[in-house]
Amino acid sequence: MNLNEAIEKLSGLVSKFNADTTSKEAFIDAKLVDGTIVRYESLEVGLPLMVIDEAGNELPAPDGEHELEDGTMLTVEGGIITEVATKEEEAPEMEEAPIEQPMAAVETVSKEDFETLKTEVDNLKTRFEEFTKTNETLTADNVALKEIVKETFSIVEKLAKVPSDNPVSVRSNNPFKKSISREEELETIINKFKNK
């Protein structure tokens, strides 16, 4: 293997890693009732809300309440969503079944509290799924990086053994230290990394 082949192989490894493992986050564009275009990853508290200007630039949404065309109300502070309120749809009335025996020691929970808890649980499930996907991606990236590092050291070892046209010796400022060749220096460096 000559120097040009080694450089081409290393370039191929790096470009393969960069092409395969980069992932782009998916963002959603929506319109406010006033026609302003906003962009968000998810309508969740703690995530950013961006406004898209005429030039296509993303700017943090101004503080205050913003209503999407679908009726969802967003409260924003510092470009971060602090509250999400969806438009409540009228549910068809259901007949309540008579309770035969009242249950003692049952705490009543309002429908609003229940819906709030349900929304929070759904948000947590979504976040957990996102973290799981991110973890899987990072694990795959880590495995790919380890393979690239392993192949890189293999190439460097082969290059260290290739004689150069004009051997270069490393000169030390220390008069008691022996001069070593470039190949010996590379071999020493490789061995240091192997032993770690």
C-alpha positions as a Markdown table, in Angstrom:
| # | Residue | x | y | z |
|---|---|---|---|---|
| 1 | Met | 0.0 | 0.0 | 0.0 |
| 2 | Asn | 1.5 | 3.3 | -1.0 |
| 3 | Leu | 0.7 | 6.7 | 0.5 |
| 4 | Asn | -1.9 | 7.7 | -2.1 |
| 5 | Glu | -3.8 | 4.5 | -1.6 |
| 6 | Ala | -3.8 | 5.0 | 2.1 |
| 7 | Ile | -5.0 | 8.5 | 1.8 |
| 8 | Glu | -7.8 | 7.4 | -0.5 |
| 9 | Lys | -8.9 | 4.6 | 1.9 |
| 10 | Leu | -8.9 | 7.0 | 4.9 |
| 11 | Ser | -10.9 | 9.6 | 3.0 |
| 12 | Gly | -13.4 | 6.9 | 2.0 |
| 13 | Leu | -13.8 | 5.8 | 5.6 |
| 14 | Val | -14.4 | 9.3 | 6.8 |
| 15 | Ser | -16.9 | 10.2 | 4.1 |
| 16 | Lys | -18.7 | 6.8 | 4.6 |
| 17 | Phe | -19.1 | 7.6 | 8.3 |
| 18 | Asn | -20.2 | 11.2 | 7.6 |
| 19 | Ala | -22.7 | 10.2 | 5.0 |
| 20 | Asp | -24.3 | 7.3 | 6.8 |
| 21 | Thr | -24.7 | 8.5 | 10.4 |
| 22 | Thr | -25.8 | 12.1 | 10.2 |
| 23 | Ser | -29.5 | 12.4 | 11.0 |
| 24 | Lys | -31.6 | 15.5 | 10.5 |
| 25 | Glu | -34.3 | 16.3 | 13.0 |
| 26 | Ala | -37.7 | 16.6 | 11.5 |
| 27 | Phe | -39.4 | 20.0 | 12.0 |
| 28 | Ile | -43.0 | 20.9 | 11.3 |
| 29 | Asp | -44.0 | 24.2 | 9.7 |
| 30 | Ala | -47.4 | 25.6 | 10.7 |
| 31 | Lys | -49.3 | 28.9 | 10.4 |
| 32 | Leu | -50.6 | 31.2 | 13.1 |
| 33 | Val | -54.1 | 32.7 | 12.7 |
| 34 | Asp | -52.4 | 36.0 | 11.6 |
| 35 | Gly | -50.6 | 34.1 | 8.8 |
| 36 | Thr | -47.1 | 34.0 | 10.4 |
| 37 | Ile | -45.2 | 30.8 | 9.7 |
| 38 | Val | -43.8 | 29.0 | 12.7 |
| 39 | Arg | -41.5 | 26.0 | 13.0 |
| 40 | Tyr | -41.3 | 23.4 | 15.8 |
| 41 | Glu | -40.1 | 19.9 | 16.5 |
| 42 | Ser | -43.0 | 19.0 | 18.6 |
| 43 | Leu | -45.7 | 20.9 | 20.4 |
| 44 | Glu | -44.4 | 20.2 | 23.8 |
| 45 | Val | -43.5 | 22.3 | 26.8 |
| 46 | Gly | -39.8 | 23.1 | 26.9 |
| 47 | Leu | -39.1 | 22.9 | 23.2 |
| 48 | Pro | -38.4 | 25.9 | 21.0 |
| 49 | Leu | -40.9 | 27.6 | 18.7 |
| 50 | Met | -39.3 | 29.5 | 15.8 |
| 51 | Val | -40.8 | 32.2 | 13.5 |
| 52 | Ile | -39.8 | 32.1 | 9.9 |
| 53 | Asp | -39.3 | 35.6 | 8.4 |
| 54 | Glu | -39.8 | 36.7 | 4.8 |
| 55 | Ala | -36.2 | 35.8 | 4.0 |
| 56 | Gly | -36.6 | 32.3 | 5.4 |
| 57 | Asn | -34.6 | 32.9 | 8.5 |
| 58 | Glu | -35.5 | 31.2 | 11.8 |
| 59 | Leu | -36.0 | 33.6 | 14.8 |
| 60 | Pro | -37.2 | 32.7 | 18.3 |
| 61 | Ala | -40.9 | 33.3 | 18.6 |
| 62 | Pro | -41.8 | 36.4 | 20.6 |
| 63 | Asp | -43.0 | 36.1 | 24.2 |
| 64 | Gly | -46.8 | 35.8 | 24.6 |
| 65 | Glu | -49.7 | 33.7 | 23.4 |
| 66 | His | -49.9 | 32.4 | 19.8 |
| 67 | Glu | -52.8 | 30.6 | 18.2 |
| 68 | Leu | -52.2 | 28.1 | 15.4 |
| 69 | Glu | -54.7 | 27.8 | 12.6 |
| 70 | Asp | -56.1 | 24.6 | 14.1 |
| 71 | Gly | -56.9 | 26.5 | 17.3 |
| 72 | Thr | -54.0 | 25.3 | 19.4 |
| 73 | Met | -52.9 | 28.0 | 21.8 |
| 74 | Leu | -49.2 | 28.2 | 22.6 |
| 75 | Thr | -47.6 | 30.3 | 25.3 |
| 76 | Val | -44.0 | 31.2 | 24.7 |
| 77 | Glu | -41.3 | 32.8 | 26.8 |
| 78 | Gly | -37.8 | 33.3 | 25.5 |
| 79 | Gly | -38.6 | 31.3 | 22.3 |
| 80 | Ile | -39.5 | 28.3 | 24.4 |
| 81 | Ile | -43.0 | 26.8 | 24.6 |
| 82 | Thr | -44.2 | 27.1 | 28.2 |
| 83 | Glu | -47.8 | 26.0 | 27.7 |
| 84 | Val | -49.8 | 24.1 | 25.0 |
| 85 | Ala | -53.6 | 24.3 | 25.1 |
| 86 | Thr | -55.5 | 22.4 | 22.4 |
| 87 | Lys | -58.9 | 23.4 | 21.2 |
| 88 | Glu | -61.4 | 21.3 | 23.0 |
| 89 | Glu | -63.8 | 19.5 | 20.8 |
| 90 | Glu | -67.3 | 18.9 | 21.9 |
| 91 | Ala | -67.6 | 15.2 | 22.8 |
| 92 | Pro | -71.0 | 13.6 | 22.2 |
| 93 | Glu | -72.7 | 13.1 | 25.5 |
| 94 | Met | -72.7 | 9.6 | 26.8 |
| 95 | Glu | -75.3 | 8.2 | 29.1 |
| 96 | Glu | -73.9 | 7.5 | 32.5 |
| 97 | Ala | -74.5 | 4.0 | 33.8 |
| 98 | Pro | -76.0 | 4.0 | 37.3 |
| 99 | Ile | -73.6 | 3.0 | 40.0 |
| 100 | Glu | -74.9 | 0.1 | 41.9 |
| 101 | Gln | -72.7 | 0.5 | 45.0 |
| 102 | Pro | -70.9 | 3.7 | 45.9 |
| 103 | Met | -67.2 | 3.0 | 46.3 |
| 104 | Ala | -65.7 | 4.2 | 49.6 |
| 105 | Ala | -62.4 | 5.9 | 49.8 |
| 106 | Val | -62.2 | 6.7 | 46.1 |
| 107 | Glu | -60.7 | 10.1 | 45.4 |
| 108 | Thr | -62.4 | 12.1 | 42.7 |
| 109 | Val | -60.4 | 13.6 | 40.0 |
| 110 | Ser | -61.7 | 16.3 | 37.8 |
| 111 | Lys | -61.9 | 15.7 | 34.0 |
| 112 | Glu | -59.5 | 18.6 | 33.5 |
| 113 | Asp | -56.9 | 17.1 | 35.9 |
| 114 | Phe | -57.3 | 13.7 | 34.2 |
| 115 | Glu | -56.8 | 15.2 | 30.8 |
| 116 | Thr | -53.7 | 17.1 | 32.0 |
| 117 | Leu | -52.2 | 13.9 | 33.4 |
| 118 | Lys | -53.0 | 12.0 | 30.3 |
| 119 | Thr | -51.3 | 14.7 | 28.1 |
| 120 | Glu | -48.3 | 14.6 | 30.4 |
| 121 | Val | -48.1 | 10.8 | 30.1 |
| 122 | Asp | -48.4 | 11.0 | 26.3 |
| 123 | Asn | -45.7 | 13.6 | 26.2 |
| 124 | Leu | -43.4 | 11.4 | 28.3 |
| 125 | Lys | -44.0 | 8.4 | 26.1 |
| 126 | Thr | -43.2 | 10.5 | 23.0 |
| 127 | Arg | -40.0 | 11.8 | 24.6 |
| 128 | Phe | -39.0 | 8.3 | 25.7 |
| 129 | Glu | -39.4 | 7.0 | 22.2 |
| 130 | Glu | -37.3 | 9.9 | 20.9 |
| 131 | Phe | -34.6 | 9.2 | 23.4 |
| 132 | Thr | -34.7 | 5.5 | 22.5 |
| 133 | Lys | -34.2 | 6.3 | 18.8 |
| 134 | Thr | -31.4 | 8.7 | 19.5 |
| 135 | Asn | -29.7 | 6.1 | 21.7 |
| 136 | Glu | -29.9 | 3.5 | 18.9 |
| 137 | Thr | -28.5 | 6.0 | 16.4 |
| 138 | Leu | -25.6 | 7.0 | 18.8 |
| 139 | Thr | -24.9 | 3.3 | 19.5 |
| 140 | Ala | -24.7 | 2.6 | 15.8 |
| 141 | Asp | -22.5 | 5.6 | 15.3 |
| 142 | Asn | -20.2 | 4.4 | 18.1 |
| 143 | Val | -19.8 | 1.0 | 16.5 |
| 144 | Ala | -19.1 | 2.6 | 13.1 |
| 145 | Leu | -16.5 | 4.9 | 14.7 |
| 146 | Lys | -14.7 | 2.0 | 16.4 |
| 147 | Glu | -14.5 | 0.2 | 13.1 |
| 148 | Ile | -13.1 | 3.3 | 11.4 |
| 149 | Val | -10.5 | 3.8 | 14.1 |
| 150 | Lys | -9.5 | 0.1 | 13.9 |
| 151 | Glu | -9.1 | 0.4 | 10.1 |
| 152 | Thr | -7.2 | 3.7 | 10.4 |
| 153 | Phe | -4.6 | 2.1 | 12.8 |
| 154 | Ser | -4.3 | -0.8 | 10.4 |
| 155 | Ile | -3.5 | 1.6 | 7.6 |
| 156 | Val | -1.1 | 3.6 | 9.7 |
| 157 | Glu | 0.7 | 0.4 | 10.7 |
| 158 | Lys | 1.1 | -0.6 | 7.0 |
| 159 | Leu | 2.3 | 2.9 | 6.2 |
| 160 | Ala | 4.9 | 2.7 | 9.0 |
| 161 | Lys | 6.4 | -0.4 | 7.4 |
| 162 | Val | 6.6 | 1.2 | 3.9 |
| 163 | Pro | 10.1 | 2.4 | 3.3 |
| 164 | Ser | 10.3 | 6.0 | 2.3 |
| 165 | Asp | 12.5 | 7.3 | -0.5 |
| 166 | Asn | 14.4 | 9.6 | 1.7 |
| 167 | Pro | 14.5 | 8.3 | 5.3 |
| 168 | Val | 14.1 | 11.1 | 7.8 |
| 169 | Ser | 15.6 | 10.8 | 11.2 |
| 170 | Val | 14.3 | 12.7 | 14.1 |
| 171 | Arg | 16.9 | 14.8 | 15.9 |
| 172 | Ser | 16.6 | 15.4 | 19.5 |
| 173 | Asn | 17.9 | 18.5 | 21.3 |
| 174 | Asn | 19.1 | 16.0 | 23.9 |
| 175 | Pro | 22.7 | 15.0 | 23.0 |
| 176 | Phe | 22.4 | 11.8 | 25.1 |
| 177 | Lys | 19.3 | 10.6 | 23.3 |
| 178 | Lys | 19.8 | 8.4 | 20.2 |
| 179 | Ser | 18.3 | 9.6 | 16.9 |
| 180 | Ile | 15.4 | 7.4 | 15.6 |
| 181 | Ser | 14.0 | 7.0 | 12.1 |
| 182 | Arg | 10.5 | 8.1 | 11.1 |
| 183 | Glu | 9.4 | 4.4 | 10.9 |
| 184 | Glu | 10.6 | 3.8 | 14.5 |
| 185 | Glu | 8.8 | 6.9 | 15.7 |
| 186 | Leu | 5.5 | 5.8 | 14.1 |
| 187 | Glu | 5.9 | 2.3 | 15.5 |
| 188 | Thr | 6.4 | 3.7 | 19.0 |
| 189 | Ile | 3.3 | 5.9 | 18.6 |
| 190 | Ile | 1.2 | 2.9 | 17.4 |
| 191 | Asn | 2.3 | 0.7 | 20.2 |
| 192 | Lys | 1.4 | 3.4 | 22.8 |
| 193 | Phe | -2.2 | 3.5 | 21.4 |
| 194 | Lys | -2.4 | -0.3 | 21.2 |
| 195 | Asn | -1.5 | -0.7 | 24.9 |
| 196 | Lys | -4.2 | 1.7 | 26.0 |
